[in-house]
């Protein structure tokens, strides 16, 4: 399965936008564990994932050609 990774803010300094091929990863919890293993700096940061432009609030299924955003904390007003 191929997914696109888009990173923002400080996270983009060590995770470049890319398409990656993954297998055995079926949901956002498994992807988060994979990313933190592949990019150890990420495991020490607070961040949010988005799946196809929707913020992930709970574990969600990942499908082929999905787009995952990795974002540092943000606030708005």
N, CA, C, O and CB atoms as a CASP TS submission, in Angstrom:
PFRMAT TS
TARGET T0000
AUTHOR 0000-0000-0000
METHOD Language model
MODEL 1
PARENT N/A
ATOM      1  N   UNK     1       0.857  -1.172   0.000  1.00  0.00           N
ATOM      2  CA  UNK     1       0.000   0.000   0.000  1.00  0.00           C
ATOM      3  C   UNK     1       0.902   1.233   0.000  1.00  0.00           C
ATOM      4  O   UNK     1       1.921   1.261   0.691  1.00  0.00           O
ATOM      5  CB  UNK     1      -0.975  -0.001   1.232  1.00  0.00           C
ATOM      6  N   UNK     2       0.533   2.236  -0.763  1.00  0.00           N
ATOM      7  CA  UNK     2       1.307   3.475  -0.833  1.00  0.00           C
ATOM      8  C   UNK     2       0.495   4.605  -0.208  1.00  0.00           C
ATOM      9  O   UNK     2      -0.691   4.767  -0.497  1.00  0.00           O
ATOM     10  CB  UNK     2       1.688   3.817  -2.306  1.00  0.00           C
ATOM     11  N   UNK     3       1.155   5.391   0.660  1.00  0.00           N
ATOM     12  CA  UNK     3       0.525   6.573   1.241  1.00  0.00           C
ATOM     13  C   UNK     3       1.449   7.761   1.043  1.00  0.00           C
ATOM     14  O   UNK     3       2.650   7.602   0.825  1.00  0.00           O
ATOM     15  CB  UNK     3       0.207   6.363   2.750  1.00  0.00           C
ATOM     16  N   UNK     4       0.882   8.939   1.119  1.00  0.00           N
ATOM     17  CA  UNK     4       1.674  10.165   1.021  1.00  0.00           C
ATOM     18  C   UNK     4       1.788  10.770   2.410  1.00  0.00           C
ATOM     19  O   UNK     4       0.802  10.860   3.140  1.00  0.00           O
ATOM     20  CB  UNK     4       1.037  11.183   0.018  1.00  0.00           C
ATOM     21  N   UNK     5       2.997  11.183   2.769  1.00  0.00           N
ATOM     22  CA  UNK     5       3.272  11.841   4.048  1.00  0.00           C
ATOM     23  C   UNK     5       3.534  13.320   3.769  1.00  0.00           C
ATOM     24  O   UNK     5       4.357  13.666   2.921  1.00  0.00           O
ATOM     25  CB  UNK     5       4.497  11.175   4.790  1.00  0.00           C
ATOM     26  N   UNK     6       2.831  14.178   4.485  1.00  0.00           N
ATOM     27  CA  UNK     6       3.062  15.620   4.408  1.00  0.00           C
ATOM     28  C   UNK     6       3.343  16.093   5.832  1.00  0.00           C
ATOM     29  O   UNK     6       2.551  15.838   6.740  1.00  0.00           O
ATOM     30  CB  UNK     6       1.824  16.387   3.767  1.00  0.00           C
ATOM     31  N   UNK     7       4.455  16.772   6.026  1.00  0.00           N
ATOM     32  CA  UNK     7       4.827  17.233   7.363  1.00  0.00           C
ATOM     33  C   UNK     7       4.827  18.755   7.413  1.00  0.00           C
ATOM     34  O   UNK     7       4.999  19.424   6.394  1.00  0.00           O
ATOM     35  CB  UNK     7       6.210  16.682   7.765  1.00  0.00           C
ATOM     36  N   UNK     8       4.635  19.283   8.601  1.00  0.00           N
ATOM     37  CA  UNK     8       4.521  20.729   8.801  1.00  0.00           C
ATOM     38  C   UNK     8       5.433  21.177   9.941  1.00  0.00           C
ATOM     39  O   UNK     8       5.826  20.384  10.796  1.00  0.00           O
ATOM     40  CB  UNK     8       3.055  21.125   9.096  1.00  0.00           C
ATOM     41  N   UNK     9       5.759  22.476   9.930  1.00  0.00           N
ATOM     42  CA  UNK     9       6.525  23.088  11.020  1.00  0.00           C
ATOM     43  C   UNK     9       7.862  22.407  11.235  1.00  0.00           C
ATOM     44  O   UNK     9       8.519  21.987  10.283  1.00  0.00           O
ATOM     45  CB  UNK     9       5.728  23.052  12.303  1.00  0.00           C
ATOM     46  N   UNK    10       8.262  22.300  12.506  1.00  0.00           N
ATOM     47  CA  UNK    10       9.554  21.702  12.847  1.00  0.00           C
ATOM     48  C   UNK    10       9.674  20.260  12.385  1.00  0.00           C
ATOM     49  O   UNK    10      10.775  19.776  12.124  1.00  0.00           O
ATOM     50  CB  UNK    10       9.776  21.770  14.334  1.00  0.00           C
ATOM     51  N   UNK    11       8.549  19.579  12.284  1.00  0.00           N
ATOM     52  CA  UNK    11       8.580  18.180  11.872  1.00  0.00           C
ATOM     53  C   UNK    11       9.106  18.051  10.443  1.00  0.00           C
ATOM     54  O   UNK    11       9.750  17.058  10.106  1.00  0.00           O
ATOM     55  CB  UNK    11       7.179  17.556  11.984  1.00  0.00           C
ATOM     56  N   UNK    12       8.836  19.043   9.613  1.00  0.00           N
ATOM     57  CA  UNK    12       9.314  18.980   8.223  1.00  0.00           C
ATOM     58  C   UNK    12      10.832  19.107   8.127  1.00  0.00           C
ATOM     59  O   UNK    12      11.405  18.859   7.066  1.00  0.00           O
ATOM     60  CB  UNK    12       8.658  20.078   7.395  1.00  0.00           C
ATOM     61  N   UNK    13      11.485  19.488   9.215  1.00  0.00           N
ATOM     62  CA  UNK    13      12.937  19.565   9.217  1.00  0.00           C
ATOM     63  C   UNK    13      13.581  18.179   9.194  1.00  0.00           C
ATOM     64  O   UNK    13      14.713  18.039   8.732  1.00  0.00           O
ATOM     65  CB  UNK    13      13.413  20.338  10.431  1.00  0.00           C
ATOM     66  N   UNK    14      12.876  17.148   9.689  1.00  0.00           N
ATOM     67  CA  UNK    14      13.462  15.807   9.685  1.00  0.00           C
ATOM     68  C   UNK    14      12.582  14.758   8.995  1.00  0.00           C
ATOM     69  O   UNK    14      13.005  13.615   8.826  1.00  0.00           O
ATOM     70  CB  UNK    14      13.734  15.375  11.101  1.00  0.00           C
ATOM     71  N   UNK    15      11.375  15.134   8.600  1.00  0.00           N
ATOM     72  CA  UNK    15      10.541  14.250   7.785  1.00  0.00           C
ATOM     73  C   UNK    15      10.112  15.040   6.558  1.00  0.00           C
ATOM     74  O   UNK    15       9.284  15.947   6.645  1.00  0.00           O
ATOM     75  CB  UNK    15       9.291  13.713   8.592  1.00  0.00           C
ATOM     76  N   UNK    16      10.675  14.691   5.436  1.00  0.00           N
ATOM     77  CA  UNK    16      10.339  15.390   4.192  1.00  0.00           C
ATOM     78  C   UNK    16       9.027  14.843   3.628  1.00  0.00           C
ATOM     79  O   UNK    16       8.645  13.709   3.916  1.00  0.00           O
ATOM     80  CB  UNK    16      11.485  15.242   3.148  1.00  0.00           C
ATOM     81  N   UNK    17       8.347  15.654   2.827  1.00  0.00           N
ATOM     82  CA  UNK    17       7.163  15.175   2.125  1.00  0.00           C
ATOM     83  C   UNK    17       7.598  13.998   1.256  1.00  0.00           C
ATOM     84  O   UNK    17       8.614  14.065   0.564  1.00  0.00           O
ATOM     85  CB  UNK    17       6.494  16.316   1.262  1.00  0.00           C
ATOM     86  N   UNK    18       6.831  12.940   1.302  1.00  0.00           N
ATOM     87  CA  UNK    18       7.234  11.762   0.557  1.00  0.00           C
ATOM     88  C   UNK    18       6.069  10.796   0.373  1.00  0.00           C
ATOM     89  O   UNK    18       5.070  10.854   1.090  1.00  0.00           O
ATOM     90  CB  UNK    18       8.385  11.065   1.259  1.00  0.00           C
ATOM     91  N   UNK    19       6.220   9.930  -0.580  1.00  0.00           N
ATOM     92  CA  UNK    19       5.310   8.806  -0.734  1.00  0.00           C
ATOM     93  C   UNK    19       6.062   7.601  -0.208  1.00  0.00           C
ATOM     94  O   UNK    19       7.218   7.373  -0.565  1.00  0.00           O
ATOM     95  CB  UNK    19       4.839   8.607  -2.237  1.00  0.00           C
ATOM     96  N   UNK    20       5.403   6.832   0.641  1.00  0.00           N
ATOM     97  CA  UNK    20       6.067   5.658   1.192  1.00  0.00           C
ATOM     98  C   UNK    20       5.219   4.423   0.942  1.00  0.00           C
ATOM     99  O   UNK    20       3.991   4.481   0.863  1.00  0.00           O
ATOM    100  CB  UNK    20       6.334   5.834   2.699  1.00  0.00           C
ATOM    101  N   UNK    21       5.902   3.332   0.823  1.00  0.00           N
ATOM    102  CA  UNK    21       5.252   2.037   0.656  1.00  0.00           C
ATOM    103  C   UNK    21       5.237   1.367   2.026  1.00  0.00           C
ATOM    104  O   UNK    21       6.284   1.182   2.648  1.00  0.00           O
ATOM    105  CB  UNK    21       5.991   1.144  -0.424  1.00  0.00           C
ATOM    106  N   UNK    22       4.053   1.007   2.487  1.00  0.00           N
ATOM    107  CA  UNK    22       3.943   0.358   3.793  1.00  0.00           C
ATOM    108  C   UNK    22       3.156  -0.934   3.639  1.00  0.00           C
ATOM    109  O   UNK    22       2.272  -1.046   2.790  1.00  0.00           O
ATOM    110  CB  UNK    22       3.263   1.298   4.833  1.00  0.00           C
ATOM    111  N   UNK    23       3.488  -1.887   4.459  1.00  0.00           N
ATOM    112  CA  UNK    23       2.710  -3.120   4.546  1.00  0.00           C
ATOM    113  C   UNK    23       2.563  -3.433   6.023  1.00  0.00           C
ATOM    114  O   UNK    23       3.366  -2.979   6.838  1.00  0.00           O
ATOM    115  CB  UNK    23       3.393  -4.312   3.762  1.00  0.00           C
ATOM    116  N   UNK    24       1.581  -4.177   6.362  1.00  0.00           N
ATOM    117  CA  UNK    24       1.316  -4.542   7.756  1.00  0.00           C
ATOM    118  C   UNK    24       0.920  -3.353   8.616  1.00  0.00           C
ATOM    119  O   UNK    24       0.921  -3.466   9.842  1.00  0.00           O
ATOM    120  CB  UNK    24       2.529  -5.202   8.351  1.00  0.00           C
ATOM    121  N   UNK    25       0.583  -2.226   8.020  1.00  0.00           N
ATOM    122  CA  UNK    25       0.088  -1.062   8.757  1.00  0.00           C
ATOM    123  C   UNK    25      -1.310  -0.784   8.231  1.00  0.00           C
ATOM    124  O   UNK    25      -1.498  -0.418   7.071  1.00  0.00           O
ATOM    125  CB  UNK    25       1.039   0.201   8.593  1.00  0.00           C
ATOM    126  N   UNK    26      -2.291  -0.968   9.120  1.00  0.00           N
ATOM    127  CA  UNK    26      -3.678  -0.866   8.689  1.00  0.00           C
ATOM    128  C   UNK    26      -4.418   0.328   9.272  1.00  0.00           C
ATOM    129  O   UNK    26      -5.521   0.650   8.831  1.00  0.00           O
ATOM    130  CB  UNK    26      -4.401  -2.111   9.051  1.00  0.00           C
ATOM    131  N   UNK    27      -3.811   0.996  10.274  1.00  0.00           N
ATOM    132  CA  UNK    27      -4.522   2.093  10.925  1.00  0.00           C
ATOM    133  C   UNK    27      -3.546   3.132  11.461  1.00  0.00           C
ATOM    134  O   UNK    27      -2.330   2.944  11.429  1.00  0.00           O
ATOM    135  CB  UNK    27      -5.401   1.561  12.060  1.00  0.00           C
ATOM    136  N   UNK    28      -4.109   4.237  11.956  1.00  0.00           N
ATOM    137  CA  UNK    28      -3.270   5.360  12.384  1.00  0.00           C
ATOM    138  C   UNK    28      -2.448   5.038  13.628  1.00  0.00           C
ATOM    139  O   UNK    28      -1.352   5.578  13.782  1.00  0.00           O
ATOM    140  CB  UNK    28      -4.131   6.575  12.650  1.00  0.00           C
ATOM    141  N   UNK    29      -2.936   4.182  14.516  1.00  0.00           N
ATOM    142  CA  UNK    29      -2.124   3.808  15.686  1.00  0.00           C
ATOM    143  C   UNK    29      -0.868   3.050  15.253  1.00  0.00           C
ATOM    144  O   UNK    29       0.225   3.305  15.759  1.00  0.00           O
ATOM    145  CB  UNK    29      -2.952   2.945  16.669  1.00  0.00           C
ATOM    146  N   UNK    30      -1.034   2.119  14.317  1.00  0.00           N
ATOM    147  CA  UNK    30       0.119   1.372  13.820  1.00  0.00           C
ATOM    148  C   UNK    30       1.070   2.287  13.050  1.00  0.00           C
ATOM    149  O   UNK    30       2.288   2.132  13.137  1.00  0.00           O
ATOM    150  CB  UNK    30      -0.340   0.211  12.925  1.00  0.00           C
ATOM    151  N   UNK    31       0.517   3.237  12.298  1.00  0.00           N
ATOM    152  CA  UNK    31       1.361   4.177  11.562  1.00  0.00           C
ATOM    153  C   UNK    31       2.154   5.058  12.519  1.00  0.00           C
ATOM    154  O   UNK    31       3.333   5.322  12.285  1.00  0.00           O
ATOM    155  CB  UNK    31       0.511   5.044  10.628  1.00  0.00           C
ATOM    156  N   UNK    32       1.522   5.512  13.586  1.00  0.00           N
ATOM    157  CA  UNK    32       2.207   6.351  14.567  1.00  0.00           C
ATOM    158  C   UNK    32       3.401   5.594  15.169  1.00  0.00           C
ATOM    159  O   UNK    32       4.484   6.162  15.312  1.00  0.00           O
ATOM    160  CB  UNK    32       1.224   6.796  15.686  1.00  0.00           C
ATOM    161  N   UNK    33       3.210   4.340  15.515  1.00  0.00           N
ATOM    162  CA  UNK    33       4.309   3.530  16.054  1.00  0.00           C
ATOM    163  C   UNK    33       5.425   3.377  15.020  1.00  0.00           C
ATOM    164  O   UNK    33       6.603   3.468  15.364  1.00  0.00           O
ATOM    165  CB  UNK    33       3.794   2.139  16.491  1.00  0.00           C
ATOM    166  N   UNK    34       5.064   3.149  13.762  1.00  0.00           N
ATOM    167  CA  UNK    34       6.040   3.025  12.677  1.00  0.00           C
ATOM    168  C   UNK    34       6.835   4.320  12.514  1.00  0.00           C
ATOM    169  O   UNK    34       8.061   4.290  12.405  1.00  0.00           O
ATOM    170  CB  UNK    34       5.334   2.664  11.356  1.00  0.00           C
ATOM    171  N   UNK    35       6.134   5.459  12.496  1.00  0.00           N
ATOM    172  CA  UNK    35       6.802   6.746  12.319  1.00  0.00           C
ATOM    173  C   UNK    35       7.754   7.057  13.468  1.00  0.00           C
ATOM    174  O   UNK    35       8.854   7.562  13.243  1.00  0.00           O
ATOM    175  CB  UNK    35       5.773   7.856  12.190  1.00  0.00           C
ATOM    176  N   UNK    36       7.338   6.758  14.697  1.00  0.00           N
ATOM    177  CA  UNK    36       8.188   7.051  15.860  1.00  0.00           C
ATOM    178  C   UNK    36       9.411   6.150  15.901  1.00  0.00           C
ATOM    179  O   UNK    36      10.442   6.537  16.450  1.00  0.00           O
ATOM    180  CB  UNK    36       7.393   6.896  17.152  1.00  0.00           C
ATOM    181  N   UNK    37       9.314   4.952  15.328  1.00  0.00           N
ATOM    182  CA  UNK    37      10.476   4.065  15.216  1.00  0.00           C
ATOM    183  C   UNK    37      11.394   4.541  14.096  1.00  0.00           C
ATOM    184  O   UNK    37      12.616   4.538  14.243  1.00  0.00           O
ATOM    185  CB  UNK    37      10.029   2.605  14.960  1.00  0.00           C
ATOM    186  N   UNK    38      10.800   4.947  12.982  1.00  0.00           N
ATOM    187  CA  UNK    38      11.590   5.395  11.828  1.00  0.00           C
ATOM    188  C   UNK    38      12.225   6.765  12.044  1.00  0.00           C
ATOM    189  O   UNK    38      13.309   7.034  11.529  1.00  0.00           O
ATOM    190  CB  UNK    38      10.719   5.435  10.592  1.00  0.00           C
ATOM    191  N   UNK    39      11.559   7.624  12.798  1.00  0.00           N
ATOM    192  CA  UNK    39      12.029   8.990  13.072  1.00  0.00           C
ATOM    193  C   UNK    39      12.006   9.215  14.576  1.00  0.00           C
ATOM    194  O   UNK    39      11.044   9.778  15.099  1.00  0.00           O
ATOM    195  CB  UNK    39      11.147  10.058  12.334  1.00  0.00           C
ATOM    196  N   UNK    40      13.060   8.779  15.290  1.00  0.00           N
ATOM    197  CA  UNK    40      13.070   8.843  16.753  1.00  0.00           C
ATOM    198  C   UNK    40      12.806  10.235  17.340  1.00  0.00           C
ATOM    199  O   UNK    40      12.274  10.336  18.445  1.00  0.00           O
ATOM    200  CB  UNK    40      14.384   8.355  17.248  1.00  0.00           C
ATOM    201  N   UNK    41      13.164  11.304  16.629  1.00  0.00           N
ATOM    202  CA  UNK    41      12.882  12.648  17.145  1.00  0.00           C
ATOM    203  C   UNK    41      11.380  12.869  17.327  1.00  0.00           C
ATOM    204  O   UNK    41      10.963  13.633  18.197  1.00  0.00           O
ATOM    205  CB  UNK    41      13.457  13.714  16.199  1.00  0.00           C
ATOM    206  N   UNK    42      10.588  12.213  16.522  1.00  0.00           N
ATOM    207  CA  UNK    42       9.140  12.365  16.590  1.00  0.00           C
ATOM    208  C   UNK    42       8.578  11.805  17.897  1.00  0.00           C
ATOM    209  O   UNK    42       7.578  12.312  18.406  1.00  0.00           O
ATOM    210  CB  UNK    42       8.483  11.673  15.399  1.00  0.00           C
ATOM    211  N   UNK    43       9.205  10.773  18.438  1.00  0.00           N
ATOM    212  CA  UNK    43       8.686  10.148  19.661  1.00  0.00           C
ATOM    213  C   UNK    43       8.791  11.071  20.873  1.00  0.00           C
ATOM    214  O   UNK    43       8.109  10.850  21.874  1.00  0.00           O
ATOM    215  CB  UNK    43       9.433   8.853  19.941  1.00  0.00           C
ATOM    216  N   UNK    44       9.631  12.096  20.799  1.00  0.00           N
ATOM    217  CA  UNK    44       9.789  13.038  21.911  1.00  0.00           C
ATOM    218  C   UNK    44       8.980  14.316  21.719  1.00  0.00           C
ATOM    219  O   UNK    44       9.119  15.262  22.494  1.00  0.00           O
ATOM    220  CB  UNK    44      11.249  13.389  22.084  1.00  0.00           C
ATOM    221  N   UNK    45       8.136  14.350  20.691  1.00  0.00           N
ATOM    222  CA  UNK    45       7.369  15.561  20.384  1.00  0.00           C
ATOM    223  C   UNK    45       5.868  15.296  20.520  1.00  0.00           C
ATOM    224  O   UNK    45       5.395  14.166  20.397  1.00  0.00           O
ATOM    225  CB  UNK    45       7.696  16.063  18.959  1.00  0.00           C
ATOM    226  N   UNK    46       5.148  16.378  20.777  1.00  0.00           N
ATOM    227  CA  UNK    46       3.697  16.321  20.678  1.00  0.00           C
ATOM    228  C   UNK    46       3.344  16.661  19.235  1.00  0.00           C
ATOM    229  O   UNK    46       3.893  17.603  18.664  1.00  0.00           O
ATOM    230  CB  UNK    46       2.996  17.303  21.700  1.00  0.00           C
ATOM    231  N   UNK    47       2.433  15.899  18.648  1.00  0.00           N
ATOM    232  CA  UNK    47       2.024  16.150  17.273  1.00  0.00           C
ATOM    233  C   UNK    47       0.657  15.540  17.029  1.00  0.00           C
ATOM    234  O   UNK    47       0.179  14.714  17.807  1.00  0.00           O
ATOM    235  CB  UNK    47       3.055  15.585  16.279  1.00  0.00           C
ATOM    236  N   UNK    48       0.045  15.955  15.952  1.00  0.00           N
ATOM    237  CA  UNK    48      -1.252  15.425  15.530  1.00  0.00           C
ATOM    238  C   UNK    48      -1.097  14.834  14.146  1.00  0.00           C
ATOM    239  O   UNK    48      -0.264  15.282  13.357  1.00  0.00           O
ATOM    240  CB  UNK    48      -2.355  16.527  15.545  1.00  0.00           C
ATOM    241  N   UNK    49      -1.896  13.835  13.858  1.00  0.00           N
ATOM    242  CA  UNK    49      -1.981  13.289  12.514  1.00  0.00           C
ATOM    243  C   UNK    49      -3.278  13.750  11.878  1.00  0.00           C
ATOM    244  O   UNK    49      -4.286  13.950  12.556  1.00  0.00           O
ATOM    245  CB  UNK    49      -1.890  11.744  12.529  1.00  0.00           C
ATOM    246  N   UNK    50      -3.236  13.913  10.573  1.00  0.00           N
ATOM    247  CA  UNK    50      -4.472  14.095   9.819  1.00  0.00           C
ATOM    248  C   UNK    50      -4.525  12.985   8.778  1.00  0.00           C
ATOM    249  O   UNK    50      -3.495  12.513   8.295  1.00  0.00           O
ATOM    250  CB  UNK    50      -4.547  15.526   9.147  1.00  0.00           C
ATOM    251  N   UNK    51      -5.729  12.585   8.449  1.00  0.00           N
ATOM    252  CA  UNK    51      -5.946  11.567   7.434  1.00  0.00           C
ATOM    253  C   UNK    51      -6.849  12.168   6.376  1.00  0.00           C
ATOM    254  O   UNK    51      -8.028  12.424   6.619  1.00  0.00           O
ATOM    255  CB  UNK    51      -6.564  10.264   8.042  1.00  0.00           C
ATOM    256  N   UNK    52      -6.284  12.390   5.204  1.00  0.00           N
ATOM    257  CA  UNK    52      -7.037  13.015   4.109  1.00  0.00           C
ATOM    258  C   UNK    52      -7.678  14.336   4.551  1.00  0.00           C
ATOM    259  O   UNK    52      -8.856  14.590   4.301  1.00  0.00           O
ATOM    260  CB  UNK    52      -8.123  12.052   3.595  1.00  0.00           C
ATOM    261  N   UNK    53      -6.872  15.160   5.211  1.00  0.00           N
ATOM    262  CA  UNK    53      -7.223  16.512   5.656  1.00  0.00           C
ATOM    263  C   UNK    53      -8.156  16.571   6.863  1.00  0.00           C
ATOM    264  O   UNK    53      -8.606  17.656   7.230  1.00  0.00           O
ATOM    265  CB  UNK    53      -7.853  17.244   4.532  1.00  0.00           C
ATOM    266  N   UNK    54      -8.457  15.435   7.488  1.00  0.00           N
ATOM    267  CA  UNK    54      -9.269  15.412   8.708  1.00  0.00           C
ATOM    268  C   UNK    54      -8.370  15.058   9.886  1.00  0.00           C
ATOM    269  O   UNK    54      -7.643  14.066   9.835  1.00  0.00           O
ATOM    270  CB  UNK    54     -10.452  14.394   8.584  1.00  0.00           C
ATOM    271  N   UNK    55      -8.413  15.868  10.951  1.00  0.00           N
ATOM    272  CA  UNK    55      -7.617  15.598  12.143  1.00  0.00           C
ATOM    273  C   UNK    55      -8.042  14.259  12.740  1.00  0.00           C
ATOM    274  O   UNK    55      -9.232  13.980  12.889  1.00  0.00           O
ATOM    275  CB  UNK    55      -7.772  16.741  13.186  1.00  0.00           C
ATOM    276  N   UNK    56      -7.054  13.439  13.077  1.00  0.00           N
ATOM    277  CA  UNK    56      -7.317  12.128  13.665  1.00  0.00           C
ATOM    278  C   UNK    56      -7.546  12.302  15.161  1.00  0.00           C
ATOM    279  O   UNK    56      -6.647  12.724  15.889  1.00  0.00           O
ATOM    280  CB  UNK    56      -6.141  11.137  13.392  1.00  0.00           C
ATOM    281  N   UNK    57      -8.753  11.975  15.614  1.00  0.00           N
ATOM    282  CA  UNK    57      -9.097  12.054  17.036  1.00  0.00           C
ATOM    283  C   UNK    57      -9.044  10.678  17.701  1.00  0.00           C
ATOM    284  O   UNK    57      -8.838  10.572  18.910  1.00  0.00           O
ATOM    285  CB  UNK    57     -10.491  12.665  17.210  1.00  0.00           C
ATOM    286  N   UNK    58      -9.231   9.630  16.902  1.00  0.00           N
ATOM    287  CA  UNK    58      -9.168   8.258  17.396  1.00  0.00           C
ATOM    288  C   UNK    58      -8.592   7.397  16.282  1.00  0.00           C
ATOM    289  O   UNK    58      -8.446   7.853  15.148  1.00  0.00           O
ATOM    290  CB  UNK    58     -10.584   7.737  17.849  1.00  0.00           C
ATOM    291  N   UNK    59      -8.268   6.163  16.604  1.00  0.00           N
ATOM    292  CA  UNK    59      -7.666   5.274  15.621  1.00  0.00           C
ATOM    293  C   UNK    59      -8.571   5.138  14.393  1.00  0.00           C
ATOM    294  O   UNK    59      -9.773   4.902  14.516  1.00  0.00           O
ATOM    295  CB  UNK    59      -7.393   3.893  16.243  1.00  0.00           C
ATOM    296  N   UNK    60      -7.967   5.294  13.199  1.00  0.00           N
ATOM    297  CA  UNK    60      -8.723   5.229  11.957  1.00  0.00           C
ATOM    298  C   UNK    60      -8.014   4.308  10.965  1.00  0.00           C
ATOM    299  O   UNK    60      -6.788   4.196  10.989  1.00  0.00           O
ATOM    300  CB  UNK    60      -8.908   6.640  11.355  1.00  0.00           C
ATOM    301  N   UNK    61      -8.774   3.656  10.101  1.00  0.00           N
ATOM    302  CA  UNK    61      -8.210   2.784   9.071  1.00  0.00           C
ATOM    303  C   UNK    61      -7.484   3.616   8.018  1.00  0.00           C
ATOM    304  O   UNK    61      -7.912   4.719   7.677  1.00  0.00           O
ATOM    305  CB  UNK    61      -9.317   1.929   8.413  1.00  0.00           C
ATOM    306  N   UNK    62      -6.385   3.076   7.511  1.00  0.00           N
ATOM    307  CA  UNK    62      -5.627   3.705   6.438  1.00  0.00           C
ATOM    308  C   UNK    62      -5.778   2.841   5.194  1.00  0.00           C
ATOM    309  O   UNK    62      -5.648   1.618   5.251  1.00  0.00           O
ATOM    310  CB  UNK    62      -4.118   3.885   6.827  1.00  0.00           C
ATOM    311  N   UNK    63      -6.054   3.493   4.074  1.00  0.00           N
ATOM    312  CA  UNK    63      -6.230   2.797   2.806  1.00  0.00           C
ATOM    313  C   UNK    63      -5.170   3.232   1.806  1.00  0.00           C
ATOM    314  O   UNK    63      -4.519   4.261   1.987  1.00  0.00           O
ATOM    315  CB  UNK    63      -7.631   3.052   2.240  1.00  0.00           C
ATOM    316  N   UNK    64      -5.003   2.451   0.762  1.00  0.00           N
ATOM    317  CA  UNK    64      -4.053   2.778  -0.290  1.00  0.00           C
ATOM    318  C   UNK    64      -4.343   4.178  -0.850  1.00  0.00           C
ATOM    319  O   UNK    64      -5.498   4.549  -1.055  1.00  0.00           O
ATOM    320  CB  UNK    64      -4.107   1.718  -1.414  1.00  0.00           C
ATOM    321  N   UNK    65      -3.286   4.935  -1.089  1.00  0.00           N
ATOM    322  CA  UNK    65      -3.346   6.291  -1.649  1.00  0.00           C
ATOM    323  C   UNK    65      -3.859   7.355  -0.669  1.00  0.00           C
ATOM    324  O   UNK    65      -4.134   8.479  -1.088  1.00  0.00           O
ATOM    325  CB  UNK    65      -4.226   6.285  -2.865  1.00  0.00           C
ATOM    326  N   UNK    66      -3.993   7.030   0.621  1.00  0.00           N
ATOM    327  CA  UNK    66      -4.375   8.044   1.607  1.00  0.00           C
ATOM    328  C   UNK    66      -3.233   9.033   1.796  1.00  0.00           C
ATOM    329  O   UNK    66      -2.074   8.734   1.506  1.00  0.00           O
ATOM    330  CB  UNK    66      -4.754   7.387   2.960  1.00  0.00           C
ATOM    331  N   UNK    67      -3.585  10.219   2.289  1.00  0.00           N
ATOM    332  CA  UNK    67      -2.597  11.249   2.604  1.00  0.00           C
ATOM    333  C   UNK    67      -2.608  11.471   4.111  1.00  0.00           C
ATOM    334  O   UNK    67      -3.654  11.714   4.713  1.00  0.00           O
ATOM    335  CB  UNK    67      -2.894  12.582   1.835  1.00  0.00           C
ATOM    336  N   UNK    68      -1.429  11.385   4.702  1.00  0.00           N
ATOM    337  CA  UNK    68      -1.262  11.573   6.144  1.00  0.00           C
ATOM    338  C   UNK    68      -0.499  12.866   6.372  1.00  0.00           C
ATOM    339  O   UNK    68       0.574  13.065   5.802  1.00  0.00           O
ATOM    340  CB  UNK    68      -0.519  10.361   6.798  1.00  0.00           C
ATOM    341  N   UNK    69      -1.041  13.740   7.197  1.00  0.00           N
ATOM    342  CA  UNK    69      -0.343  14.941   7.618  1.00  0.00           C
ATOM    343  C   UNK    69       0.203  14.735   9.019  1.00  0.00           C
ATOM    344  O   UNK    69      -0.452  14.116   9.858  1.00  0.00           O
ATOM    345  CB  UNK    69      -1.273  16.170   7.565  1.00  0.00           C
ATOM    346  N   UNK    70       1.392  15.247   9.275  1.00  0.00           N
ATOM    347  CA  UNK    70       2.002  15.191  10.607  1.00  0.00           C
ATOM    348  C   UNK    70       2.257  16.636  11.017  1.00  0.00           C
ATOM    349  O   UNK    70       3.063  17.336  10.403  1.00  0.00           O
ATOM    350  CB  UNK    70       3.345  14.327  10.620  1.00  0.00           C
ATOM    351  N   UNK    71       1.551  17.077  12.076  1.00  0.00           N
ATOM    352  CA  UNK    71       1.566  18.496  12.430  1.00  0.00           C
ATOM    353  C   UNK    71       1.978  18.695  13.887  1.00  0.00           C
ATOM    354  O   UNK    71       1.562  17.939  14.765  1.00  0.00           O
ATOM    355  CB  UNK    71       0.187  19.122  12.184  1.00  0.00           C
ATOM    356  N   UNK    72       2.797  19.715  14.138  1.00  0.00           N
ATOM    357  CA  UNK    72       3.122  20.075  15.519  1.00  0.00           C
ATOM    358  C   UNK    72       1.904  20.721  16.162  1.00  0.00           C
ATOM    359  O   UNK    72       0.943  21.045  15.465  1.00  0.00           O
ATOM    360  CB  UNK    72       4.351  21.033  15.579  1.00  0.00           C
ATOM    361  N   UNK    73       1.926  20.916  17.480  1.00  0.00           N
ATOM    362  CA  UNK    73       0.789  21.575  18.139  1.00  0.00           C
ATOM    363  C   UNK    73       0.528  22.956  17.532  1.00  0.00           C
ATOM    364  O   UNK    73       1.459  23.655  17.131  1.00  0.00           O
ATOM    365  CB  UNK    73       1.048  21.706  19.657  1.00  0.00           C
ATOM    366  N   UNK    74      -0.713  23.326  17.472  1.00  0.00           N
ATOM    367  CA  UNK    74      -1.101  24.629  16.962  1.00  0.00           C
ATOM    368  C   UNK    74      -2.303  25.118  17.729  1.00  0.00           C
ATOM    369  O   UNK    74      -3.013  24.335  18.360  1.00  0.00           O
ATOM    370  CB  UNK    74      -1.400  24.573  15.456  1.00  0.00           C
ATOM    371  N   UNK    75      -2.528  26.407  17.673  1.00  0.00           N
ATOM    372  CA  UNK    75      -3.714  26.987  18.316  1.00  0.00           C
ATOM    373  C   UNK    75      -4.283  28.042  17.399  1.00  0.00           C
ATOM    374  O   UNK    75      -3.602  28.536  16.500  1.00  0.00           O
ATOM    375  CB  UNK    75      -3.375  27.593  19.714  1.00  0.00           C
ATOM    376  N   UNK    76      -5.484  28.369  17.623  1.00  0.00           N
ATOM    377  CA  UNK    76      -6.130  29.377  16.787  1.00  0.00           C
ATOM    378  C   UNK    76      -7.057  30.228  17.627  1.00  0.00           C
ATOM    379  O   UNK    76      -7.277  29.957  18.807  1.00  0.00           O
ATOM    380  CB  UNK    76      -6.904  28.722  15.635  1.00  0.00           C
ATOM    381  N   UNK    77      -7.580  31.228  17.022  1.00  0.00           N
ATOM    382  CA  UNK    77      -8.442  32.098  17.804  1.00  0.00           C
ATOM    383  C   UNK    77      -9.598  32.595  17.007  1.00  0.00           C
ATOM    384  O   UNK    77     -10.426  33.345  17.524  1.00  0.00           O
ATOM    385  CB  UNK    77      -7.676  33.249  18.342  1.00  0.00           C
TER
END
